[in-house]
């Protein structure tokens, strides 16, 4: 499958397609934010992915974090997803949503 087909979602689904509703592997709270680790299968490995959410003025804001890091073990991908999300929160705070 070509790079552009995968990039724009024109390829035929399958196990390695990026999910629109990935399963939540772990969920934690960090400094008032909710982090959901959601690594997904890509190329036979688990890719780093997390959803960062926070309620601001009565509206839940979300930011999806996807990184190129891939791991053979899902537990490793979950740990890195949570760590990277915490780092983004600590560095950017509410600017994540702007």
C-alpha positions, 0 to 999 in steps of 0.5 A: 500500500502506498504511503499516501493511501495510508496517510489519507486513510484511503487504504483498506482497513485491517489490523494496522489501520489507525482506529477512530475509536481505539481502546483505552489501555490505561487512564490516569489524572495528572494536574487536573487533566485526564490522560487516556493511553490508547496505543494502537497496532501499526506495522505489527507493533504498538504506536504511542498514542494518548488522549489528553482531556480537561474541562475548561469553562464547562466544556471538555477540551481534548488533544490527541497525542500521537508519536512515532515511537513503536513498541513490540509490547503494549505495556511499554507503549502504554507507559511511554504514552502516559509519560509523554502526555504528562510531559506535554501537560507540564510543558504546555498546560492549557495551550494544548487546546489552543 
